[in-house]
Amino acid sequence: MTDTSIPSADQSLDEETVPAAVADEADEAEETETEGAREKKAPAESELFRQSEIAADYVEGLLDILDYDGDIDELVSGGRPVVEVVGGRLQNLVGQRGATLEALQELARLAVFRQTGSPSRLLLDVGGYRAARRKELAAVARNAVEKVKEYGEPVRLEPMSAFERKCVHDVVNAMSGVESESEGVEPSRRIVVRPVAD
């Protein structure tokens, strides 16, 4: 039998019990955190870069197993570790509406957690999907703001991932006369854009 486990740390996933809230905490921080409002001390840039290196090693092992070619860049951007994978034939790693990418990101965060003992806000991007999706979501957010301003009624958007919700919140919060908040429970958590109450 062939061993298809993904190399990432000294012990298997079955041997490690990870708090269930680790991924949820990282996603919630991703959605609600604002500049200068963090209660905990931010990790040093060298620690963030180490997290991106750990995740990049994990992703590289996964690509080897899948026999996919891709160039992997690890960096720190916006105060968080980032791993970018570029190359052809990577669409399967993104999946429908980024679902596979989200799952891979959680696995990479778990690999970081297992080696550092701390939750990570790692952002994984494959084939520039997140950058393209961010542009699409900015257009969705602007459209929702226009509707709210025109009709004066709240607009509920379709369910989104934490990454997608943060992109929309960022656009809405930069505009005057409107506000946004998330409602519901995963996987049906969505944003409501409404006029600011006077």
Sequence and secondary structure as in RCSB ss.txt:
>XXXX:A:sequence
MTDTSIPSADQSLDEETVPAAVADEADEAEETETEGAREKKAPAESELFRQSEIAADYVEGLLDILDYDGDIDEL
VSGGRPVVEVVGGRLQNLVGQRGATLEALQELARLAVFRQTGSPSRLLLDVGGYRAARRKELAAVARNAVEKVKE
YGEPVRLEPMSAFERKCVHDVVNAMSGVESESEGVEPSRRIVVRPVAD
>XXXX:A:secstr
        SSS GGG    THHHHHHHHHHHH  TT  SS    HHHHHHHHHHHHHHHHHHHHHHT   EEEEE
EETTEEEEEEE SS GGGT GGGHHHHHHHHHHHHHHHHHHSS    EEEETTHHHHHHHHHHHHHHHHHHHHHH
H S EE     HHHHHHHHHHHHTSTTEEEEEES TTS EEEEEE   
